[in-house]
Amino acid sequence: MPAVRLDDAAAPAVEIVTIGDELLLGETVDHNSAWLGRVLAGAGIRVRRRATVGDEADAIRDAVAEALERTGVVLCTGGLGPTRDDLTKPVVAELFGRELVLDEALLEELDRRFRERGVQMAPINRSQAEVPRGATVFPNSRGTAPGLALEDARGRLAILLPGVPYEMRALMLEHVLPFLQERWPARGRPIVHRRLRTTGIPEASLAQQVDDLIAGFAPITVAFLPAPTGVDIRLTSWGALDEAEAVRALDAAEAALRERVGRYIYGRDDEDLVDAVAREMTARGLTLALAESCTGGLVAKRLTDRPGASDYLYGGVVAYANAAKEAFLRVRPETLAAHGAVSEETAREMVEGVLEATGADAGIAITGIAGPGGGTETKPVGTVWIAAAVGDRRDVRRFRFGGDREEIRERAAQSALAMLYTLLRGGEAG
């Protein structure tokens, strides 16, 4: 398979390899590759694949060699320090057939920086001034490990960056990105993303409803990204269009999707469902009251985390015990005795009770079993009943959420907001 050269007319693409045992052990979260993906996309450079390997010479060599064969360009982070487990530089140098040589200017700069801090440079740091012969050196103004770029006769390129995030980011923005943009003719055509955020519809149903539209979006691609909070539709222009053309193509794709499944779309990009609910409530001049049990005020917290919640949120009750449901929400004792606290009947009476007590225009009630204990054969952990009301419209549904206690509560709160939003938008009740 021929390597993709930097002067190739094909769309620019790279692979990312992050290096370090701490990443594989879960001791450190790999934020570097996510950040690199965003920055490269903005420059019109596509990340085709990313991998994480530990501090083992064979693993590093294999990952870099495979990335070079597939894509021709690889960005590596980590393993550039002065200790014995920092193997990236010697391994990649060997892969390119380059010996490590001492860069006297770099050594002098390192020594100067140590002296400025009143510290004598340790002999071990001398190795950080050793670079592969013929490599491009990117000075690191925030640390001791410089960035490096090695290119072979086939045009394959390896870029090595330190794993410390603030050092890596500075090197990337100050040196590496300009270096790549200068060499790649496709620069100026950014990768442009747009996310349409949906709720109240499963991924499979959403994909099926819009499947016939997708082919007509080319060169825009479509991906469905499910999460506990809903399904995002990601639209992407991968650098085949200039920015203005990409925006027009994304606008057209979004318009077609909204025409087909607009009742499920509550926002774009980083807009949260809370923002959408607040917008709809405020636009209609409605007030909202909450009756929460298993979520323990989580819906109220999410709403009041946003400024301006007082424009529509009347208040809420956390009625955890049955006695509280009876006292504050007027749930009938016979309802609790016959059906239990986690039931359709109780959820209905909770929402009616909070509406009557507050005079609010809309309401949410949540009652369930968040676990880890308390489940039964007929009502296992994760069983949640949610009631939503807007005016004279009602929606009451039973859910069975997976996950731990926190995940169940989060999913219940999100589902309650989704039900309320659907009623506000005139959607169908369950």
Secondary structure, 3 states (H helix, E strand, C coil): CCCCCCCCCCCCEEEEEEECHHHHCCCCCCCHHHHHHHHHHHCCCEEEEEEEECCCHHHHHHHHHHHHHHCCEEEEECCCCCCCCCCHHHHHHHHCCCCEEECHHHHHHHHHHHHHCCCCCCHHHHHHHEEECCCEEECCCCCCCCEEEEECCCCCEEEEECCCHHHHHHHHHHHHHHHHHHHCCCCCCCEEEEEEEECCCCHHHHHHHHHHHHHHHCCCEEEEEEECCEEEEEEEEECCCCHHHHHHHHHHHHHHHHHHHHHHEEEECCCCHHHHHHHHHHHHCCCEEEEECCCCCHHHHHHHCCCCHHHCEEEEEECCCHHHHHHHHCCCHHHHHHHCCCCHHHHHHHHHHHHHHHCCCEEEEEEECCCCCCCCCCCCCCEEEEEEEECCEEEEEEEECCCCHHHHHHHHHHHHHHHHHHHHCCCCCC
